[in-house]
Amino acid sequence: MIIKQDQSPNCCSDSCCHNHSSDSEKDCAHSHDPLTITNEEIDVLMDLVQCSYLAVSRFVMSSSKEDEARFVSLEPVYINAFDDSMETVKEIGTVLSELEKKRLISLDYDIPLEDYDYTLHSNSVLFAYFTETVNEGKKNPSFLCDTAEIELGSIALTELGEKVSAQIRHEYNSANKAIKPLV
């Protein structure tokens, strides 16, 4: 699906109000090119419309001996089931990363959801595998990291994401009204 954004020479929205003349268009904080959104991305946006926020995490390796030895190994991690495979998690992670690049969602690892039980993430087969991998690495004296960590966070629609989601819902509703029942 292609979503058209405001392409007028004078851009004025809640987040931006300026005139695109000469070099000022380069300074614009948002794009005026149409967005291409996949069905998978639409599914995530509609989930966020329904729930407002979704849980996300990332897997981090660190060293208990070296303060600055800290590496993000996998992000973003969205778990649907305890036994989600690496492939499944990477696929949804790619979708989430693309939505973040398009500025439709924010991935906040420092803002966990209140009253949300993250055991789906922390007790997942994938995090257990990650922890086991780090523990195996500890047996090698040259392996720097000895601690497997999980950072818990949240996914939310941005202001642009809310606008795009509303446009998608509007287009979907308009398309469904145009289809007449065969009864």
N, C-alpha and C positions, 0 to 999 in steps of 0.2 A: 504494500500500500504506500502511496506517495501522499504526504501531507504538505500542503502549500503553506508557507509562512508569509507574513507580511512582506511584500516586496516593493513597497512604495518608497520614493526617495526620502520622504520624511517619516522616520520611524518614531512612533510614540506609543509606548505600552507601559504597563505598570513597572517594568524593569528597565526601560530604556526610553529616553526621550531626547532625540537630537536630530540634526539635519545632516544627511549624507551629501556633503559637497567636497569635492577634491579629495584630499587625503583622509578626511574624517571617517569615511566608510571603513578604512582599515582598522580604525579604533573601535568599531562597533563590537559590543560584547557578545553578540549573537549572530547567527547566520540567517541570511535571507534566502538561501537555497532551499528547495524542497527537501524534506526528510523522506528517506525510504525506510519503511518500518516493516520488518518481517512478521509473519504470523506468530512466531514464538515470542517476539518482542511485544506484540499486541496482547498476547495471553498474560505476560507479566504485568503490563500496564493495567489490564482489566482486573487482575488479582489485587493490585495495589489500590485500585478504585474501590473495590469491595472491602479490603481489610485496612486501608490507610498505611499500614507498615507491615513489613515482612522481616523475618529473622535472617541474618547472614552471619557468617563467621569467616575467619581465616586461620590457617595453620602456620605456626611460626616455630622455627628452631632457634634455640639460643644456647649460650654457654653460661654455666654457673661460675666459671673462672674468669672469663673475659667480658667486661661490662658492655662493650660495643659489638660483640659477636651476636648478632640477631638477624635472622633471615626469614622473610616471608616465603614460605614454600608453596602455598596454594591459596589463591584468593580470586574472586569471591567464592565462598562455599555456601551453597544453598542446598539443604538436605530435605528431601521429601519422605524418605524412608530410611530406617536404620541400616539397611543393606544396599543403599545406593552405591553404584560402582563409580570408580574413578572417571570413567568415560562419561557417565551421566552427569556427574558433578561438574566436570570440565565443560560439557556442552551448555549447561545452564549458566555456568560462570562466564562463558563467552557471550551469551545473550545479555547478561547483566552488565558486563564490561562495555558492550556496544551501547546499551541504553545510557550508561553513565557518560560515555564519550559524546553522545548526542545531547547530553545535559537534560535528559528526561527523568532520571532518577539520581538519588544520592546514595552512596554506600558509605555508611558511617560506622567504623569499627570502634569508635570511642563512645557510642551511644547505644548501649544494649536496650532492648525492650523491657520495660517494667512488667513484672508479673508474668513474663514469658518463661516457660520451662525449656531451656536449651539442651535438655538431655538427648534430644534427637540428633543434635550436632556432637555433643561431647561423648555420647555412647555409641556413635555410629561405627560401622565396620571400617569406614574410611579413616576416621580419626584413630581407631585402634591400630590399623595398619601403619599409619604415619608414626604413631608412638613407638610401635615395634621397630620400625626402620631406624628411628633415632636411637633407640636402645641398642640395636645391633651396631650402629655406628660408634657407640661409646667403647666397644671392644677394640676398636682401632685407635692406637695412641695418637695418631695424627688427625683424627676426626675432632674438629673444633667444637661442635655443638653436642650437648649432652642432655638437653631438656626439650621436650615437645610441649608446646603451648597452644591454646586455642583462644583467639580473641573474639568476643561476642559483640555483634553489632546489629544494625538495622538498615533496612532499605525503605526509602520514602520517595514519593513523587516530588519533583521540583515544581516550581511555578509553571515552567514550560511544559513539563510532563502532565500537569493537570489540564492545561489548555489543549494539548494534543490528545489526551484521553477523552476529553469532552468532545472534541471534533470527531474522533473515531466513533464514539457512541452515537453522535448525531448522524454521521454518514451511515452507520449500521442501521439505525432506526429508520432513516429515510429509505434505504434500500429494501428493508423488510416491508414497509408500507406500500412500496411500489409492486410488490409481489402479491397478487390477488389469489385467495384460496380457490381451488378447483371444485368446490362443493356446489 
